[in-house]
Amino acid sequence: MKKQIVLVVGGMKILHKTIKEMGFDIILLQDKNKLTVSSELYNLIIGVDFSMTEEILKTAVYIKEIFNYSFVGAFGELHQEMASMIADKTNIKFINLESIKKSRNKYELRTTLEGTVLGNVQYDLITSRNKNDILPKYNKYIIKPVNSWGSSDIYKNPNNFDFLDKGIWLIEEFIDGEEFSIETLSQHGQHHIISITKKIVNNDFVEIGHMPLFQVPSELRLKITKSVEVLLDQIKFTDGVTHTELEIVDNNKIKIIETHTRMGGDYIPEMIEYSTGYGFKKNVVKSTFRIKIDNPRLITVQKHVAIWFICISRKGILKEYCLKNLDSSVIKSEIFYSVGDYFGGTNSSFNRFGYVIAEGKTAKEALGNAKRNAESILIRIEE
């Protein structure tokens, strides 16, 4: 039987591998300046200039006529709008363009939620010109780009506002609660909560720990489920995976931070699979391609796991590190740098030093084990 072909736009190799393992052939549309990819994984690689929208659409239609691909996929936010336009042009179902735009544009998301139970966060657009009118409306607040990735360029009650000269920003009330991320698989408009993960964030808004919770009180889980359903329905999201960040404040009141039409990063997918055995990445692909997903209601907890990231403010040359003190609770660990590399310090999720994933009898114990083992790693950096 001839294999079905998938046109993949942009990166996220971990899901490309999953697609290949599921028996599909892959045609990759990738930035022509980022073509250092494995030819074994892809049947055809085409380098493109993503600023040339019309040319890419013509290329995609031409490829469809030759290879007759059955599915379109894009698993990172950067190129999902392009993938949606390709899908529309070739009569293939994918995430609709409205959902993608409203999830990426944080101001549009806020305006979309107005009039719902989730329209409970104070916000405004702020620039260098209107800041004197806007700032007095807020006590504690954060300012962030309308579009951004990786918890970068987020300012909490800053003293210097020179960064506002760069354009239009979003100011929001500072939400002081417990932060969670929610992984959801949607199919035909039905939204299935797969994982609720407790997040630990440092003072620079960099996520330093994740603790998947599979034993959430039923009342709270129902409230989270209803909130995510409202959110996804408001942005007209029907099929695929979403990663939603929210905070729970007084009396279990839920405030949405943001949502993304992709799966969560920071090894959350791997931890879901370690904990439950549920093929999360495979089902991300299935939901994206409108293939029936494995029943999420059958998910059971097999073990509790958590991750702790190694974040170091010190800058300099990495002289050595030693992992010999890690104990038997560790499932996986990784250092992102090699001896001799320059390390510029951690100020966002893009430049953390490494991580440890560990297990425990409870989620809290797993997090403690991961943190303790991460702190046991001997690291020498010299300026």
C-alpha positions as CSV (number, residue, x, y, z in Angstrom):
1,M,0.0,0.0,0.0
2,K,1.3,3.4,-1.0
3,K,2.2,5.7,1.9
4,Q,0.3,8.9,2.5
5,I,2.3,12.1,2.2
6,V,2.4,15.0,4.6
7,L,3.5,18.5,3.7
8,V,5.2,19.9,6.8
9,V,5.9,23.6,7.1
10,G,8.8,24.6,9.4
11,G,10.4,22.9,12.3
12,M,9.7,20.8,15.5
13,K,11.7,17.7,14.6
14,I,10.4,15.7,17.5
15,L,7.0,15.6,15.8
16,H,8.5,15.1,12.4
17,K,10.0,11.9,13.8
18,T,6.6,10.9,15.1
19,I,5.0,11.4,11.7
20,K,7.7,9.2,10.1
21,E,7.2,6.5,12.8
22,M,3.5,6.5,12.1
23,G,4.3,5.5,8.5
24,F,3.9,8.7,6.6
25,D,6.3,10.2,4.0
26,I,7.3,13.8,4.6
27,I,7.9,16.7,2.3
28,L,9.4,19.6,4.3
29,L,9.1,23.3,3.5
30,Q,11.9,25.0,5.5
31,D,13.6,28.3,5.6
32,K,16.3,28.2,2.9
33,N,18.8,29.4,5.5
34,K,18.0,26.5,7.9
35,L,18.5,23.4,5.7
36,T,20.8,21.5,8.0
37,V,18.3,18.8,8.6
38,S,18.4,15.0,8.3
39,S,17.7,13.8,4.7
40,E,16.8,10.4,6.2
41,L,13.7,11.8,7.9
42,Y,12.3,13.6,4.8
43,N,11.5,12.4,1.3
44,L,11.9,15.9,-0.1
45,I,13.2,19.1,1.4
46,I,12.4,22.4,-0.2
47,G,14.1,25.6,0.9
48,V,11.9,28.7,0.8
49,D,11.9,32.4,1.7
50,F,9.0,32.6,4.2
51,S,8.6,36.3,3.4
52,M,7.5,35.4,-0.2
53,T,3.9,34.3,0.6
54,E,2.5,34.1,-2.9
55,E,5.6,32.2,-4.2
56,I,5.2,29.6,-1.4
57,L,1.5,29.2,-2.1
58,K,2.3,28.6,-5.8
59,T,5.0,26.1,-4.8
60,A,2.7,24.2,-2.4
61,V,-0.1,23.9,-5.1
62,Y,2.5,22.7,-7.6
63,I,3.8,20.1,-5.2
64,K,0.2,19.0,-4.5
65,E,-0.3,18.4,-8.2
66,I,2.8,16.2,-8.4
67,F,2.8,14.3,-5.1
68,N,-0.8,14.6,-4.0
69,Y,0.0,15.0,-0.3
70,S,-2.9,14.3,2.0
71,F,-2.1,16.3,5.1
72,V,-0.6,19.7,6.0
73,G,1.2,20.1,9.3
74,A,3.0,23.0,11.1
75,F,3.8,22.3,14.8
76,G,5.6,25.6,15.8
77,E,3.8,28.9,15.9
78,L,6.1,30.7,13.5
79,H,4.9,29.1,10.3
80,Q,1.4,28.0,11.2
81,E,-0.3,31.0,9.4
82,M,1.5,29.9,6.2
83,A,0.5,26.3,6.7
84,S,-3.1,27.4,7.2
85,M,-3.1,29.4,3.9
86,I,-1.5,26.4,2.1
87,A,-4.2,24.1,3.5
88,D,-6.9,26.5,2.4
89,K,-5.4,26.7,-1.1
90,T,-5.2,22.9,-1.5
91,N,-8.5,22.0,0.2
92,I,-6.9,20.2,3.1
93,K,-8.2,20.7,6.7
94,F,-5.8,22.4,9.2
95,I,-6.1,24.9,12.0
96,N,-8.1,27.9,10.8
97,L,-6.3,31.2,10.3
98,E,-8.5,33.0,12.8
99,S,-7.5,30.7,15.7
100,I,-3.8,31.0,14.9
101,K,-3.9,34.8,14.8
102,K,-6.0,35.2,17.9
103,S,-3.7,32.9,19.9
104,R,-0.5,34.6,18.7
105,N,-1.7,38.2,19.1
106,K,-2.1,38.7,22.9
107,Y,-4.1,41.9,22.4
108,E,-6.5,40.2,20.1
109,L,-6.9,37.3,22.5
110,R,-7.8,39.7,25.3
111,T,-10.4,41.5,23.2
112,T,-11.9,38.1,22.1
113,L,-12.4,37.1,25.7
114,E,-14.2,40.2,26.7
115,G,-17.8,39.5,27.7
116,T,-17.0,36.0,28.9
117,V,-16.1,34.7,32.3
118,L,-12.4,34.9,31.2
119,G,-12.6,38.6,30.4
120,N,-11.3,39.3,33.9
121,V,-7.8,40.7,33.2
122,Q,-7.2,44.4,33.0
123,Y,-5.1,45.3,29.9
124,D,-4.2,48.1,27.5
125,L,-2.0,48.8,24.5
126,I,0.9,50.9,25.6
127,T,3.5,53.0,23.7
128,S,6.1,55.6,24.6
129,R,3.5,58.2,23.6
130,N,0.6,57.1,25.8
131,K,2.4,55.6,28.8
132,N,1.7,58.6,31.1
133,D,-2.0,58.1,30.5
134,I,-1.9,54.3,30.9
135,L,0.4,53.7,33.8
136,P,-1.6,55.4,36.5
137,K,-4.4,52.9,35.9
138,Y,-2.2,50.0,37.2
139,N,-0.6,49.1,40.5
140,K,1.4,45.9,39.8
141,Y,1.7,45.2,36.1
142,I,3.7,43.5,33.4
143,I,4.5,44.8,30.0
144,K,5.2,42.4,27.2
145,P,5.3,42.3,23.3
146,V,2.0,41.7,21.6
147,N,3.8,38.8,20.0
148,S,6.7,37.0,21.7
149,W,8.2,33.6,22.5
150,G,10.1,32.0,25.3
151,S,9.2,34.4,28.2
152,S,11.5,37.0,26.7
153,D,11.1,40.8,26.8
154,I,8.7,40.7,29.8
155,Y,9.0,43.6,32.2
156,K,7.4,43.8,35.7
157,N,7.0,47.4,37.0
158,P,10.1,48.6,35.2
159,N,12.0,51.7,36.2
160,N,13.1,52.4,32.6
161,F,10.7,52.6,29.7
162,D,13.1,53.1,26.8
163,F,12.1,49.7,25.4
164,L,8.6,51.2,24.6
165,D,10.3,53.1,21.7
166,K,10.5,49.8,19.8
167,G,6.7,49.8,19.1
168,I,3.4,48.8,20.6
169,W,3.3,46.7,23.7
170,L,0.7,45.1,25.9
171,I,0.3,46.1,29.6
172,E,-1.6,43.8,31.8
173,E,-2.3,43.7,35.5
174,F,0.2,41.4,37.3
175,I,-1.6,38.2,38.2
176,D,-0.3,36.9,41.5
177,G,-1.5,33.3,41.8
178,E,-0.5,29.7,41.1
179,E,0.5,29.2,37.5
180,F,-0.5,26.1,35.5
181,S,-0.2,25.0,31.9
182,I,-2.8,22.9,30.3
183,E,-2.3,20.5,27.4
184,T,-5.4,19.9,25.4
185,L,-6.3,17.7,22.4
186,S,-9.3,18.9,20.4
187,Q,-11.3,16.9,17.9
188,H,-14.3,18.1,16.0
189,G,-14.8,20.9,18.6
190,Q,-14.6,18.5,21.6
191,H,-11.8,19.6,23.9
192,H,-10.0,16.9,26.0
193,I,-7.7,18.0,28.9
194,I,-4.6,15.7,28.8
195,S,-2.4,17.3,31.4
196,I,-2.5,20.0,34.1
197,T,1.1,21.0,34.9
198,K,2.1,23.2,37.9
199,K,4.7,25.7,36.9
200,I,7.5,27.3,39.0
201,V,8.7,30.6,37.6
202,N,11.6,32.8,38.8
203,N,11.6,36.5,39.2
204,D,12.5,37.0,35.5
205,F,9.5,35.0,34.4
206,V,11.7,32.1,33.3
207,E,10.1,28.7,34.0
208,I,12.4,26.7,36.2
209,G,10.3,23.7,37.1
210,H,7.3,21.7,35.9
211,M,5.2,19.3,37.9
212,P,2.4,17.4,36.0
213,L,-0.6,16.9,38.2
214,F,-2.8,13.9,37.5
215,Q,-4.6,14.0,40.8
216,V,-6.3,17.4,40.8
217,P,-9.4,17.9,43.0
218,S,-12.5,17.2,40.8
219,E,-14.0,20.6,41.4
220,L,-10.9,22.5,40.3
221,R,-10.4,20.2,37.4
222,L,-13.9,20.8,36.2
223,K,-13.4,24.6,36.5
224,I,-10.2,24.4,34.5
225,T,-11.8,22.3,31.9
226,K,-14.8,24.7,31.5
227,S,-12.4,27.7,31.3
228,V,-10.3,26.1,28.6
229,E,-13.4,25.1,26.6
230,V,-14.7,28.7,26.7
231,L,-11.2,29.9,25.6
232,L,-10.9,27.6,22.7
233,D,-14.5,28.0,21.6
234,Q,-14.0,31.8,21.6
235,I,-11.0,31.6,19.2
236,K,-12.9,29.0,17.1
237,F,-10.3,26.3,17.7
238,T,-11.7,22.8,16.8
239,D,-8.9,20.3,16.0
240,G,-5.3,19.9,17.1
241,V,-3.3,20.6,20.2
242,T,-3.2,23.6,22.4
243,H,-0.9,24.7,25.3
244,T,-2.7,27.2,27.6
245,E,-1.1,29.1,30.5
246,L,-3.4,30.3,33.3
247,E,-3.2,31.4,36.9
248,I,-5.5,30.4,39.8
249,V,-6.1,33.2,42.2
250,D,-8.4,33.7,45.2
251,N,-11.2,31.2,45.6
252,N,-10.1,29.2,42.6
253,K,-10.7,32.1,40.2
254,I,-9.1,31.4,36.8
255,K,-7.3,34.1,34.8
256,I,-5.9,33.2,31.4
257,I,-2.3,34.3,30.6
258,E,-2.2,33.1,27.0
259,T,-2.7,30.1,24.7
260,H,-0.8,28.6,21.9
261,T,-1.9,26.4,19.0
262,R,1.0,24.0,19.6
263,M,2.0,21.5,22.2
264,G,3.9,22.7,25.3
265,G,7.7,22.7,25.3
266,D,10.1,22.2,28.2
267,Y,9.7,18.4,28.0
268,I,6.0,18.4,29.1
269,P,5.1,16.0,26.3
270,E,7.8,13.6,27.4
271,M,6.7,13.8,31.0
272,I,3.1,13.0,30.0
273,E,4.3,9.9,28.3
274,Y,6.6,8.9,31.2
275,S,3.8,9.3,33.6
276,T,0.9,7.7,31.7
277,G,2.2,5.7,28.8
278,Y,-0.3,7.7,26.6
279,G,1.2,8.4,23.2
280,F,0.8,12.1,23.5
281,K,3.0,13.1,20.5
282,K,1.3,10.6,18.3
283,N,-2.1,11.9,19.2
284,V,-1.0,15.5,18.6
285,V,-0.3,14.4,15.0
286,K,-3.6,12.5,14.8
287,S,-5.7,15.5,16.1
288,T,-3.9,17.8,13.7
289,F,-4.6,15.5,10.7
290,R,-8.3,14.9,11.8
291,I,-7.5,11.2,12.5
292,K,-9.4,9.7,15.5
293,I,-7.3,10.1,18.6
294,D,-6.8,7.4,21.3
295,N,-9.4,7.8,24.0
296,P,-8.0,10.3,26.6
297,R,-10.5,9.0,29.2
298,L,-8.4,5.9,29.4
299,I,-5.3,7.8,30.7
300,T,-4.1,6.5,34.0
301,V,-1.1,7.6,36.1
302,Q,1.7,5.0,36.2
303,K,4.3,7.2,38.0
304,H,4.8,10.8,39.0
305,V,7.6,12.8,37.3
306,A,8.8,16.4,37.3
307,I,11.5,18.5,35.8
308,W,13.9,21.1,37.2
309,F,15.9,23.4,35.0
310,I,19.4,24.6,35.8
311,C,19.4,28.4,35.6
312,I,22.7,30.2,36.2
313,S,23.3,33.9,36.3
314,R,27.0,33.6,36.1
315,K,28.6,34.3,32.7
316,G,31.9,32.9,31.2
317,I,33.6,29.9,29.7
318,L,32.3,26.5,30.8
319,K,35.4,24.7,32.2
320,E,33.7,21.5,33.5
321,Y,30.6,19.9,34.9
322,C,30.0,16.6,36.7
323,L,26.8,14.5,36.8
324,K,28.2,11.7,39.1
325,N,26.1,12.8,42.1
326,L,22.7,12.1,40.4
327,D,20.7,9.4,42.2
328,S,18.4,6.6,41.1
329,S,15.3,8.8,40.9
330,V,16.6,10.6,37.8
331,I,15.0,9.5,34.6
332,K,16.9,11.8,32.3
333,S,19.3,14.8,32.5
334,E,21.0,17.0,29.9
335,I,23.4,19.8,29.8
336,F,22.9,22.1,26.8
337,Y,26.5,23.3,26.7
338,S,29.9,21.7,26.0
339,V,33.1,22.3,27.9
340,G,34.8,25.3,26.2
341,D,31.5,27.0,25.3
342,Y,30.7,30.5,26.4
343,F,27.7,30.7,28.6
344,G,26.0,34.1,28.8
345,G,23.8,33.5,31.8
346,T,20.1,32.6,32.0
347,N,17.6,35.4,31.3
348,S,15.0,33.5,29.3
349,S,13.9,30.0,28.6
350,F,16.2,30.0,25.5
351,N,19.4,30.1,27.6
352,R,18.9,27.8,30.5
353,F,21.9,25.6,31.3
354,G,20.3,22.2,31.4
355,Y,17.6,20.1,33.2
356,V,16.9,17.0,35.3
357,I,13.7,14.9,35.1
358,A,13.1,12.7,38.1
359,E,10.3,10.5,39.5
360,G,8.8,10.2,42.9
361,K,5.9,8.6,44.8
362,T,4.0,11.9,44.4
363,A,4.3,14.8,42.1
364,K,5.7,17.0,44.9
365,E,8.3,14.4,45.7
366,A,9.3,14.1,42.0
367,L,9.8,17.8,41.8
368,G,11.9,17.8,45.0
369,N,14.0,14.9,43.6
370,A,14.5,16.8,40.3
371,K,15.5,20.0,42.1
372,R,17.9,18.3,44.5
373,N,19.6,16.4,41.7
374,A,19.9,19.5,39.6
375,E,21.5,21.4,42.4
376,S,24.0,18.5,43.0
377,I,25.6,18.9,39.5
378,L,29.0,20.4,39.9
379,I,29.5,23.3,37.4
380,R,32.6,25.5,36.9
381,I,32.3,28.6,34.8
382,E,35.1,31.1,34.6
383,E,34.8,34.7,33.4
